[in-house]
């Protein structure tokens, strides 16, 4: 069964995706932007899989969504580490 909050999060995520696609040239100016974009892509995939699990393959899609969330967290952590560590060395 699909919950309303899952649909709302997916719709908001698609809105952010549209923003990212419209501003991709500006986003490339952000340090290590590829890591950040991949992190967002994986969390968006997790949100899509979360909604899809309401229709079919519940256990498999739930596992795949959690994998996407974990991988996204690791990529976001790596991005923060890369961006803020480089600023720390300049003292």
Protein Blocks (a to p, Z undefined) as FASTA:
>chain_A
ZZfklmmmmmmmmmmmmmmmmmmmmmmmpghklmmmmmmmmmmmmmmmmmmmmmgoklmm
mmmmmmmmmmmmmmmmmmmmmmmmmmmmmZZ
